[in-house]
Amino acid sequence: MTYEETIQYLYNSVPMFHKVGAVAYKEGLENTIALDNHFCNPHKKYKTIHIAGTNGKGSCSHTMAAVLQTAGYTVGLYTSPHLKDFRERIRVNGKCISEKYVVDFIENERYFFEPLHPSFFELTTALAFKYFADCNVDIAVVEVGLGGRLDCTNIITPVLSIITNISFDHTQFLGNTLAKIAYEKAGIIKAHIPVVIGESNDETRPVFEAKAKETGSQIVFAEDMTDITNARMEPQGGITYTTKSIGTLYGELGGIYQTKNAATVLCSLQILKKLGLEISEDDIKYGFCNVIKTTGLAGRWQKVNNSPVVICDTGHNVGGWEYLSRQLRMQKYKQMRIVFGMVDDKDVETVMNMLPKNAIYYFTKANNKRAISEQNIMQLGNRLHLVGTSHKDVKSAYRQALKDADKEDFIFVGGSSYIVADFLSYCI
């Protein structure tokens, strides 16, 4: 098979949450353990860092990887979903897994995994763990797919666990209270392995503390460490942080939500240093300043045009939009134009209530079976006093927004990772 044929085989032969949603979710680790045993437990051949949370997992994972790469380690990075190419999910030192490796893996191993009927994510996780072992990585940064306790990445025993934050998302699987969701995320906390909690509240903190006590794990709440004393948004993008530990630090990632992520990563790096990893202040500063170049991260308050300013962001749930809505209000412009769409398993109405009323909307849908139709999203928008037009796909919506815009306007593209994926595939 060619690479393209192999990817279509993956999409069509195994259930994929990205494409079909809930029916692709498999509770339990039986398939994961069978695959792991078949490949001789590759994840035991290198150190791992495990990152869970509702929002911020991707930014924290990529920033952590960038710092560790700068420090001279060979670093595997496993994240999801991808935006343009499946291979983005699996990287070593920022370089995507090769097409040939993906093709060979499927062709050589399908005799074993086809009878198991694994999910897309179960199979992709097995591929990633084997690839990292074959590449002799020193350490792999592994992002949880969904939840934590029953996620197929949870077979690893990391040197450090990180839980970025808890908010409402995937409630049909994880529970309908913050405490229930926190319980699922806390499932990545392993016996006697330190854990960093990025953000907590009165409902989630006791859950994390109880799990850490049960497992005998050191627990550190990054928000209590207050290493960052000031954060200044820069006109050209990015954020300049003032810190207690390493002085001034420039972060390339520019969303205002990145301040929380930065605090989580800085706290985690201090623990990794205590565990024996050699990481200098210069490594941290270079890694923060060069996340995108070093790891290939995309879609986090990403500027793709200057006149008019065009920004895209993958924020897709209530927690993410609490920050995005604030940041949109901070922008200076003649007219704001928003290309917007969502998928059907989110709290759509709550998110759309956060959207600015003074914008012109270009309602659309991603190329995804779970996408809400452009007509339905526009109807909801109209009911919430959001004025705009509907467009059959992201490309046509963005082209119309760009055609309508003056140079002083501001265009935002988002609402879903899949909207951003379609947008970046078209624009870049």
C-alpha positions as CSV (number, residue, x, y, z in Angstrom):
1,M,0.0,0.0,0.0
2,T,1.0,3.6,-0.5
3,Y,1.0,6.0,2.5
4,E,-2.3,7.5,1.4
5,E,-3.8,4.0,1.0
6,T,-2.5,3.1,4.4
7,I,-4.0,6.1,6.1
8,Q,-7.4,5.5,4.4
9,Y,-7.2,1.9,5.7
10,L,-6.6,3.2,9.2
11,Y,-9.5,5.6,8.9
12,N,-11.9,3.1,7.4
13,S,-10.9,-0.2,9.2
14,V,-10.7,0.9,12.8
15,P,-13.1,3.1,14.8
16,M,-11.8,6.6,14.9
17,F,-13.1,9.1,17.5
18,H,-12.0,12.0,15.3
19,K,-14.4,10.8,12.6
20,V,-17.3,9.1,14.3
21,G,-17.2,10.1,18.0
22,A,-18.7,8.0,20.8
23,V,-18.8,4.6,18.9
24,A,-15.0,4.7,18.6
25,Y,-14.5,5.0,22.3
26,K,-13.4,1.7,23.9
27,E,-13.4,1.4,27.7
28,G,-10.7,-0.8,29.1
29,L,-7.1,-1.7,28.3
30,E,-7.3,-5.2,27.1
31,N,-6.4,-4.4,23.4
32,T,-3.7,-2.0,24.5
33,I,-2.1,-4.6,26.7
34,A,-2.3,-7.3,24.0
35,L,-0.7,-4.9,21.5
36,D,1.9,-3.9,24.0
37,N,2.8,-7.5,24.8
38,H,3.0,-8.3,21.1
39,F,5.6,-5.6,20.6
40,C,7.6,-6.6,23.8
41,N,6.5,-3.7,25.9
42,P,8.4,-1.0,24.0
43,H,7.4,1.8,26.4
44,K,9.6,0.3,29.1
45,K,12.7,1.0,27.1
46,Y,12.7,4.8,27.7
47,K,11.5,7.3,30.3
48,T,8.1,8.9,29.9
49,I,6.2,12.0,31.0
50,H,2.4,11.6,31.1
51,I,0.2,14.6,30.5
52,A,-3.6,14.7,31.1
53,G,-6.1,17.5,31.4
54,T,-9.1,19.1,29.7
55,N,-7.2,21.9,28.1
56,G,-3.5,22.8,27.6
57,K,-2.2,19.2,27.2
58,G,-0.9,19.9,23.7
59,S,0.8,23.2,24.6
60,C,2.4,21.8,27.7
61,S,3.5,18.6,25.9
62,H,5.1,20.6,23.0
63,T,6.8,23.1,25.3
64,M,8.1,20.3,27.5
65,A,9.5,18.5,24.5
66,A,11.1,21.7,23.2
67,V,13.0,22.2,26.4
68,L,14.1,18.6,26.7
69,Q,15.2,18.6,23.0
70,T,17.2,21.8,23.7
71,A,18.8,20.1,26.7
72,G,20.2,17.4,24.4
73,Y,17.8,14.6,24.9
74,T,16.3,12.6,22.1
75,V,12.6,13.2,22.7
76,G,9.5,11.3,21.5
77,L,6.3,13.3,21.4
78,Y,2.8,11.7,21.1
79,T,-0.2,14.0,20.8
80,S,-3.6,14.2,19.3
81,P,-5.5,15.0,17.2
82,H,-3.5,15.9,14.1
83,L,-4.3,19.0,12.1
84,K,-3.1,18.3,8.6
85,D,-1.2,15.0,8.5
86,F,-1.6,11.8,10.7
87,R,2.1,11.8,11.2
88,E,2.0,14.9,13.3
89,R,0.8,12.7,16.2
90,I,4.1,10.9,16.5
91,R,7.4,12.9,16.4
92,V,11.0,12.4,17.5
93,N,12.9,15.6,18.1
94,G,10.2,17.5,16.2
95,K,10.4,15.3,13.1
96,C,7.2,13.4,12.1
97,I,7.3,9.6,11.9
98,S,8.2,8.6,8.3
99,E,5.5,7.5,5.8
100,K,7.5,4.3,5.2
101,Y,7.4,3.4,8.9
102,V,3.6,3.8,9.1
103,V,3.1,1.8,5.9
104,D,5.5,-1.0,7.1
105,F,3.8,-1.1,10.5
106,I,0.4,-1.7,9.1
107,E,1.4,-4.1,6.4
108,N,3.6,-6.2,8.8
109,E,1.3,-6.3,11.8
110,R,-2.3,-6.3,10.5
111,Y,-2.3,-10.1,10.7
112,F,-2.1,-9.7,14.5
113,F,-4.2,-6.6,15.2
114,E,-7.1,-7.1,12.8
115,P,-8.6,-10.0,14.9
116,L,-8.4,-7.7,18.0
117,H,-10.6,-5.0,16.3
118,P,-8.7,-2.2,18.0
119,S,-9.8,1.4,18.0
120,F,-7.8,4.0,15.9
121,F,-6.3,5.4,19.1
122,E,-5.3,2.0,20.5
123,L,-3.5,1.1,17.3
124,T,-1.9,4.6,17.0
125,T,-0.6,4.4,20.5
126,A,1.0,1.0,19.9
127,L,2.6,2.4,16.7
128,A,3.9,5.4,18.7
129,F,5.4,3.4,21.5
130,K,7.1,1.0,19.2
131,Y,8.5,3.8,17.0
132,F,10.0,5.6,20.0
133,A,11.7,2.4,21.1
134,D,13.1,1.8,17.6
135,C,14.4,5.4,17.6
136,N,16.1,4.9,20.9
137,V,14.5,8.0,22.4
138,D,15.7,9.0,25.9
139,I,12.3,10.2,27.0
140,A,8.8,10.4,25.5
141,V,6.2,13.1,26.3
142,V,2.9,11.3,26.1
143,E,-0.4,13.1,25.9
144,V,-3.5,11.4,27.1
145,G,-6.1,10.8,24.5
146,L,-9.3,11.0,26.5
147,G,-9.7,11.0,30.3
148,G,-6.8,9.2,31.9
149,R,-7.8,6.2,34.0
150,L,-8.9,4.0,31.1
151,D,-7.0,5.8,28.3
152,C,-4.8,3.4,26.4
153,T,-1.7,5.5,27.1
154,N,-2.2,4.7,30.8
155,I,-0.1,1.5,30.6
156,I,3.1,3.6,31.1
157,T,4.8,4.3,34.4
158,P,6.2,7.7,33.9
159,V,8.9,9.6,35.8
160,L,6.3,12.5,36.1
161,S,2.6,12.8,35.7
162,I,1.0,16.2,34.8
163,I,-2.7,17.1,34.9
164,T,-3.2,20.6,33.4
165,N,-6.7,21.4,34.5
166,I,-10.3,20.2,34.7
167,S,-13.4,21.6,32.9
168,F,-16.4,20.1,31.2
169,D,-15.7,18.1,28.1
170,H,-16.5,14.5,27.0
171,T,-19.0,14.3,29.8
172,Q,-20.7,11.3,28.2
173,F,-17.5,9.3,29.1
174,L,-16.0,11.1,32.0
175,G,-18.9,12.2,34.1
176,N,-21.1,15.3,34.5
177,T,-19.4,16.9,37.5
178,L,-15.9,18.3,37.8
179,A,-15.1,15.8,40.6
180,K,-16.0,12.9,38.4
181,I,-13.9,14.2,35.6
182,A,-11.0,14.8,38.0
183,Y,-11.3,11.3,39.2
184,E,-10.8,10.0,35.6
185,K,-7.9,12.3,34.9
186,A,-6.3,11.4,38.3
187,G,-6.1,7.8,37.1
188,I,-2.8,8.6,35.5
189,I,-1.3,9.2,39.0
190,K,1.0,6.2,39.7
191,A,2.4,4.8,42.9
192,H,5.3,6.9,44.2
193,I,5.5,8.9,41.0
194,P,5.3,12.7,41.5
195,V,2.4,14.6,39.9
196,V,2.0,18.3,39.0
197,I,-1.5,19.8,38.9
198,G,-1.7,22.9,36.8
199,E,-5.0,24.3,38.0
200,S,-7.5,23.1,40.6
201,N,-10.6,24.3,42.5
202,D,-12.5,23.4,45.6
203,E,-14.2,20.5,43.8
204,T,-11.2,18.9,42.1
205,R,-8.3,19.5,44.5
206,P,-9.6,17.0,47.1
207,V,-9.9,14.4,44.4
208,F,-6.3,14.8,43.4
209,E,-5.1,14.9,47.0
210,A,-6.9,11.7,47.8
211,K,-5.5,9.9,44.8
212,A,-1.9,11.1,45.6
213,K,-2.3,10.0,49.2
214,E,-3.6,6.6,48.1
215,T,-0.6,6.1,45.7
216,G,2.0,7.6,48.0
217,S,2.8,10.2,45.3
218,Q,4.3,13.6,45.8
219,I,1.7,16.2,44.6
220,V,2.5,19.7,43.6
221,F,0.0,22.4,42.7
222,A,1.6,24.7,40.1
223,E,-0.8,27.5,41.0
224,D,0.6,27.5,44.6
225,M,4.2,27.8,43.4
226,T,3.7,31.3,41.8
227,D,7.0,31.2,40.0
228,I,5.5,33.6,37.4
229,T,5.1,37.1,38.9
230,N,4.1,39.0,35.7
231,A,3.0,38.2,32.2
232,R,3.0,40.8,29.4
233,M,1.4,40.2,26.0
234,E,3.8,41.4,23.3
235,P,2.5,43.3,20.2
236,Q,4.3,41.0,17.8
237,G,2.8,37.9,19.6
238,G,4.0,35.8,22.4
239,I,4.2,36.6,26.1
240,T,7.1,37.9,28.2
241,Y,7.1,36.3,31.7
242,T,8.8,37.6,34.8
243,T,9.8,34.6,37.0
244,K,11.3,34.1,40.4
245,S,13.5,31.2,39.3
246,I,15.1,32.2,36.0
247,G,14.3,35.9,35.5
248,T,12.7,37.1,32.3
249,L,11.4,34.4,29.9
250,Y,9.8,34.9,26.5
251,G,7.2,32.4,25.5
252,E,6.5,32.1,21.8
253,L,2.9,30.8,22.4
254,G,0.7,33.8,22.6
255,G,-2.8,32.9,23.9
256,I,-3.6,34.4,27.3
257,Y,-4.3,30.8,28.5
258,Q,-0.6,30.1,28.0
259,T,0.3,31.8,31.2
260,K,-1.3,28.8,33.1
261,N,0.4,26.4,30.8
262,A,3.8,28.1,31.3
263,A,3.4,27.9,35.1
264,T,2.6,24.2,34.9
265,V,5.6,23.5,32.6
266,L,8.1,25.5,34.8
267,C,6.9,23.7,37.9
268,S,7.3,20.3,36.1
269,L,10.8,21.2,34.9
270,Q,11.9,21.9,38.4
271,I,10.8,18.5,39.5
272,L,12.4,16.8,36.5
273,K,15.7,18.5,37.5
274,K,15.4,17.1,41.0
275,L,14.8,13.7,39.5
276,G,18.2,14.0,37.8
277,L,17.5,15.4,34.3
278,E,20.1,18.0,33.2
279,I,18.1,21.1,32.2
280,S,19.7,24.5,32.3
281,E,18.1,28.0,32.4
282,D,19.3,28.5,28.9
283,D,17.5,25.3,27.8
284,I,14.3,26.5,29.3
285,K,14.5,29.9,27.7
286,Y,15.3,28.6,24.3
287,G,12.6,25.9,24.5
288,F,9.9,28.4,25.4
289,C,11.1,30.9,22.8
290,N,11.1,28.3,20.0
291,V,8.3,25.8,20.6
292,I,6.9,26.0,17.1
293,K,10.2,25.6,15.3
294,T,11.4,22.9,17.6
295,T,8.3,20.7,17.8
296,G,6.0,21.7,14.9
297,L,3.1,22.9,17.2
298,A,0.3,24.7,15.3
299,G,-3.1,26.1,15.9
300,R,-2.6,27.9,19.3
301,W,-3.5,31.5,18.8
302,Q,-1.6,31.2,15.5
303,K,-1.2,34.3,13.3
304,V,-1.4,33.4,9.6
305,N,-1.8,36.9,8.1
306,N,-1.0,40.5,9.1
307,S,-3.2,42.7,7.0
308,P,-5.9,42.0,7.9
309,V,-4.8,40.1,11.0
310,V,-5.9,36.5,10.8
311,I,-5.7,34.3,13.9
312,C,-6.7,30.7,14.4
313,D,-7.0,28.7,17.6
314,T,-8.1,25.1,18.4
315,G,-10.0,26.0,21.6
316,H,-13.2,23.9,21.4
317,N,-14.9,23.7,24.8
318,V,-16.1,25.9,27.6
319,G,-12.8,25.9,29.5
320,G,-10.9,27.0,26.4
321,W,-13.4,29.6,25.4
322,E,-13.3,31.3,28.8
323,Y,-9.9,32.4,27.8
324,L,-10.5,32.9,24.1
325,S,-13.5,35.1,24.6
326,R,-11.5,37.4,26.8
327,Q,-8.6,37.5,24.3
328,L,-11.0,38.4,21.5
329,R,-12.3,41.3,23.5
330,M,-8.7,42.6,23.9
331,Q,-8.1,42.9,20.1
332,K,-8.0,46.2,18.3
333,Y,-9.8,46.3,14.9
334,K,-12.1,48.1,12.6
335,Q,-14.4,45.1,12.3
336,M,-14.1,41.6,13.8
337,R,-15.0,38.7,11.5
338,I,-15.3,35.1,12.9
339,V,-15.2,31.9,10.9
340,F,-16.9,29.5,13.2
341,G,-18.1,25.9,13.5
342,M,-18.3,23.2,16.2
343,V,-18.8,19.4,16.5
344,D,-21.9,17.8,18.1
345,D,-20.5,16.5,21.4
346,K,-19.6,19.9,22.9
347,D,-21.6,22.3,25.0
348,V,-22.3,24.4,21.9
349,E,-24.8,26.9,23.3
350,T,-22.6,27.8,26.3
351,V,-19.6,28.4,24.1
352,M,-21.6,30.4,21.6
353,N,-23.0,32.6,24.4
354,M,-19.3,33.6,25.0
355,L,-18.8,34.8,21.5
356,P,-18.7,38.6,20.9
357,K,-22.0,40.1,19.7
358,N,-20.3,42.8,17.6
359,A,-18.6,40.4,15.2
360,I,-19.7,39.4,11.7
361,Y,-20.0,35.6,11.5
362,Y,-19.2,33.1,8.8
363,F,-20.8,29.9,10.1
364,T,-19.4,26.8,8.6
365,K,-18.7,23.1,9.2
366,A,-15.5,21.0,9.2
367,N,-15.0,18.0,6.9
368,N,-16.0,15.7,9.7
369,K,-19.1,13.5,10.3
370,R,-19.4,15.0,13.8
371,A,-19.6,18.6,12.5
372,I,-22.8,20.5,13.1
373,S,-24.2,21.7,9.8
374,E,-23.6,25.3,8.8
375,Q,-27.4,25.9,8.7
376,N,-27.9,24.6,12.3
377,I,-24.9,26.5,13.7
378,M,-26.2,29.7,12.1
379,Q,-29.7,29.2,13.4
380,L,-28.3,28.8,16.9
381,G,-26.2,31.9,16.4
382,N,-29.1,33.9,15.2
383,R,-31.1,32.9,18.3
384,L,-28.1,34.2,20.4
385,H,-28.0,37.4,18.4
386,L,-24.9,36.5,16.4
387,V,-25.2,38.0,12.9
388,G,-23.7,36.2,9.9
389,T,-24.0,33.9,6.9
390,S,-23.6,30.2,6.4
391,H,-21.0,28.6,4.2
392,K,-20.7,24.9,3.1
393,D,-17.0,24.5,4.1
394,V,-14.2,26.3,5.9
395,K,-12.5,27.3,2.7
396,S,-15.5,29.1,1.3
397,A,-16.2,30.7,4.6
398,Y,-12.7,32.0,5.0
399,R,-12.5,33.2,1.4
400,Q,-15.6,35.3,1.9
401,A,-14.4,36.7,5.2
402,L,-11.1,37.7,3.6
403,K,-13.0,39.2,0.6
404,D,-15.2,41.3,2.9
405,A,-12.4,42.5,5.2
406,D,-10.5,45.8,5.2
407,K,-6.8,45.8,6.1
408,E,-7.7,47.1,9.6
409,D,-10.1,44.2,10.3
410,F,-9.5,41.2,12.5
411,I,-10.4,37.7,11.4
412,F,-10.6,34.7,13.8
413,V,-11.0,31.1,12.7
414,G,-12.0,28.5,15.3
415,G,-14.6,26.7,17.4
416,S,-13.2,23.3,16.8
417,S,-9.8,21.6,16.2
418,Y,-11.3,20.3,12.9
419,I,-12.2,23.8,11.7
420,V,-8.6,24.8,12.3
421,A,-7.3,21.7,10.6
422,D,-9.4,22.4,7.5
423,F,-8.3,26.0,7.6
424,L,-4.6,25.3,7.9
425,S,-4.8,22.6,5.2
426,Y,-6.2,25.3,2.9
427,C,-4.1,28.3,3.9
428,I,-0.6,26.9,4.6
